[in-house]
Amino acid sequence: MEHNVKNVFLKLHDEYYPFNRLSEQRAREAAEQMRFFSLKKGERLLLVTGKPTEALYVIDGSVAVSAEGDEGKVFLTPDDTRSKPFSLAAVAGRPWIEAQDDSLAGVVDMETVEYFIYWDGLVNSVDKADERTRNLMDKMRYSLAFRRLPAENVEKAFHKMREIPVRKGDEIFRQGDPGDIFYVIALGSAEVWRKGLAESAFKKIAEMGEGRTFGEEALVTGETRNATIRIAKDGTLLALDKKDFQELYSESMVKRVPAEEAKSMLDSGRKLIDVRYPEEFAESHIPSSLSYPLNTLRMTLMGLDQARKYIVVCADGKRSALAALLLNQRGFDAVALKDGLKHWPYGLES
């Protein structure tokens, strides 16, 4: 059974949650993280899973899922996974899938999908008139530097960064120079050159493309640059001065509270806002929480009482930190639940 890649993506984006809630670009990137399996009727496949957050979607046909050595089976069709994928962590052992018909199935790490949901909300939280920042943020979504940055500081970092046009052959800094700037490759590529203590000549040891960062090690350690960086292809760098780098990466503008403290705050009268998608909220949520999805939060703030204090929650703490920042910037008193609902030890309802 052959499947057109474009048609598979369109089906995911049109019908399957949460792909159908993402922008087309972000949905496509999330879909690219999936491992697809096309199976003939009767074929069996032993899945290699590495994380408890991996889940299974059935795109066409039907499959039976069972644990290795277990006779029990779970039968799944596209209707069973459109609104919620099947969690492979529910299988007590290595999972087998067996095609009941000619079938197409896909496995994806939902933690990765959650990152795309978060980044989609992050870009959409920026004023549409600020096209430069939105474009830069969109381009830098894969950068590990921004994954490490507290969510509420990402937009602030882009505003503080300055753009530097560069040409092939330019040296950005040399090994032994003092470290005072953090760089991101927005466009183009660069090479890393280094020489050891017993070497007289520099050797190229690595290449870096768009989204890669360099220069942070010297800023963190206070030591000199440990390599020379040369531009390999014309492009643009984003530069952040040492002072701004240290402030943004060492300080958080949103207070994150652990579950025990959040529970105490709720018992004391603080109100809870859940900023996940409605489908996530419907599946399970903390009792008495309000549903205000992050992608519509700006437009629905009028429904909140500014005299109340709030705790903001999401799946893993990323979206809630951003939402708490938006609320605090608009005069509300809001904190974010640290690590989100995946580590909430108290009762949930659906």
N, C-alpha and C positions, 0 to 999 in steps of 0.2 A: 504494500500500500504506500503510495507516494503522496507527500504533502507539500504544497507550495508554502515556503517560509512566510511570504507576505500574508497569505490567507490564514495561516496559523496565528500570526500576530494580530490580525484584525479580529479574529474570533476571541482571542484573549482580551483585547482592548474593549470589545463590544459586550462581552458576556460574563467574564470571569472577574470576581473580586479578588484583590483590590486593583487589578490592572484597569478596570473600568472606571476607577476614581482618579487615576493619575492623568497628567498631561500626556499627549501622544508620545513625545520624546522620552519622558521618564518611563512610561509603560514599555516602550520598545527596549530601553536599557535594562529594565527589570526582566523582561522576557529573554533577553540575551544571556542572562545568568542561569537560565533553565537548562537541564539536560533532558532531551527528548528521546523517547524510545518508541519506535514503530514496530509492532508485533503482529504476526499472523495468528489467526485463531489457533489456540492450543499451545502456542509458544510460551515458555516460562523464562523468567529472568531474575537472577539474584542481584538485588540492589546493593551497592556499596555506599553506605551512608556514614558520614563523618561527624555530623552535628545533630543534636536533638531537636533543632529547629527546622529540619528539612521536612518538606511536605509534598504530597503527590496531587497533581491535577490529571483528570482524564479528559482529553480533548475530543476523541472519537472512540466509538466502540464501547467495550466494557471489559473490566479486569477484575480478577480476584486477588486479594492481598492476604498473605499468610506469613507466619513466622517460620523460619527454618526448622523443620522437624515437628511442626504443629499441624494437626489436621483441620483446625478451625480456620475459616476464611471470611473475609469481608468483601462483599461484592460492590463494585463502584461503577457508576456511569457518569457521563458529563453532568447530568442533573444533580448528582451527589456532591460534586466539587465546584460547581459554579459559584456558589455563595460562600463556600469555605473549603479549602483544600484539606485532604486527609493527612493528618499528622502521622508521620512514620514512627514517631516516638511512641505511638499507641501500640506498636507491634513489639511483643516481648521477644526480641531476637532479631537476627538479620532477616529483612523482609524479602519475600518472593512475590513477584507479580506474574499472573497467568492470564493471557488474553482469552476472553470468552468469545470474542469476535475479532476480526481485524481491527486493531486498536492503535491509538496514539496517546501516550501518557507523557507527562513532564514532571520532573522533580526540581524543586528550588529551595534554597535556604531562605526561610521567611524573615530571618534577621537582616539579610541583604535587602529584601523587598521593603522592609521597614525603613531602612536607610533612604531608599528612593522616595518613599512617602514623606519622610522628614524633609529631604532636600527640596522636593516639590513645594511643600508648604513654606520652606525658607525663602525660596526664590519668589513665590507669589506673595509673601509678606512685604516685599519691597515695593515701594510706590512705583506704579507702572510708568510714571514720568521719568524715573531714574533708570533709563535704559542702559547706561554704561555699567552700573552696579549689577543689574540683573544679568547682563551678558557675561560679565566676568564671573559671577557666582555660578552661572550655568556651565561655564567652561571648566571651573575648578572643582566640580563635584566629586571627582575621583581622587583628588589630592589627599594623601594621608594627613598632611598638616592641618587641613580644615576638619578632618574627622576627629582629630585630637583637640581641636579648639572648642571651648564651651559654646554651645549652640547660640546663646544670645550674643556672643561676641563676633560671630562670623561676618555679619553685615557691617559691623563697626570696623573690622579689619580691612574689608574691601574699600571702605571710604578713606581709610588712612593710607592705603597703599598708593604709591605713585608708579606710573607707567614709564618704562625706559626702553626706547627702541634700540635694538642691537643688530649688529651685522656679523657675518661669518668672520671668524678670526679674532674678534674682540676678546680681550681677557677681562673678566669681571673682577677677579682678585687672584693673587698669587699665594702659593704655599708660604706660610710664615707671616703673612699680613695680619694685622689685628682684625678681630671680628666685630663689625658694627652694624651690619645690615642682613636681613633675612630676605631670600629671593624665591619667587615662584615663576616657573616658565609658563607664561600665558600663550605664547606662540613661538614656534621654532624648536630648536634643540641645542644641547650643550654637551661638552665632553669634560671628563674629570681626568686631570693629569697629576701624577705624583712621583716623587723620587724618595727612596729610602736613605737611611744614614750612610750606607756604603756605596750609594749610586751617585754618579755625576750627571746623569741625564734624566729628564722627565719621561715617564711612560704613561700612555693612555690606559686607564684602568676601567673606565665605564662611560656609557652614554646615557643621556637623560632627555626625555621628550616632554610634551605638554602635560602640565599638571604636576610635574615633579618639582621638588623644592631643594634648596641647598643653602648653606650658611648658618643653619640653626645651631649646629654643634658648638661652634665657637662662641655663640651668644649665650648658650646655656652653661658651658664650662668656664668661660672667661679666658680660654687659651687662644693661641693664634690659629689661623686657617691651616688645616692639615692637608690641603690639596689646592691645585690651580684649576680654575674653571674657565674654559674657552668656549665661545659660541661656535657651533657647528653649522647652524642654519639661521639665516636672517629671521628675526622675530621680535617679540616683546617680552620683557620681564616685568613682574610686579615686585616692588621693593618696599619693605617695611623696616623702619629704623629700629635700632636696638631697644630704645625706651618704650616705644609702642608695642614691640614684640613681647617684652617682658610683662608689660601691664596686661595685655590681652590674654596671654597664655598663663599667667599666674593668678589672675583675679577673675572671679565670676560675678556678674551683675545680678544674678538671681540666686536666692537662697534655696537650696535643695534640702529637703527634710526626709529623714528615713521613715519607714513605715510606722514605727512605734510613736515617733513624735507627731506624725500626721494624724494617727488615730486619736491621740490626745487632743490635738487641735480640733478635730471634728467633734469630739465629745464636749469641747468647750464652746461650740457654736460656729466654728468656721465652716463656710460653705464649700462644696467640692464641685469643680468643673472638669468634665471629661472631654478632651479635645480630639479624640479619635473619630474615625468615620462612624456614621450611624449604624452601619452593619456590625462594626466591632462592638459598639455600645450595646446593641440589641443582644449580642451573643452573651456578654457578661459585663457587669459593671459593679462598682461599689454602691450599696444602697443609698438612696437620697441624692445621688450625684446628678448634676445637670449636664445635658449633652450640648456642647458648643463646638462643633468641628473646627479645627484650626483653619481650614481653607475658607471658612465663612466668618471667622471670629471678628474681623474688622467691621463687618457689616452688621453684626448682631450685638455689639457691646451695649447698645441702648437698652437691651433687655436685662442688664445686670444692675444691681443696686450698689452704687459706689460707696455706700456706708458700710457694706458688709466686707469681711475679709475672706479670702479664697485660697483653696489649695487646688492646683491644676495637675491633672493626671493624664498619662497616655500609656502606650504599651511598654516603652523602655526608658522614658525620661527625656528623650530628645525633643519631641514636639511640645511637651509640657513646659520645658525650659523656655522655648521660644514664645509660647503663648503667655507665660508668666511675665516675660519681658514686655510684651505688647501691652498687657494689662497695667503693669507698673508705670510704663511710659505715659499712660493715659490717666494716671491718678488713682488707680486701684491699689489695694494691698494684697499681693499675691505671692505665694511660694509654690515650688514645684515638688512633686513627689519623687524622691530619689530612686532611680532605677525602674520606675514605672510599675504597672500592675503585675508584671511577671514575677516580682518579688514581694507582692502584697500577701501577707500571711493570714489575713482575716477574711470574713465572709464576702461572697459576691452573689449577685442575683442576675437573672436574665429576663 
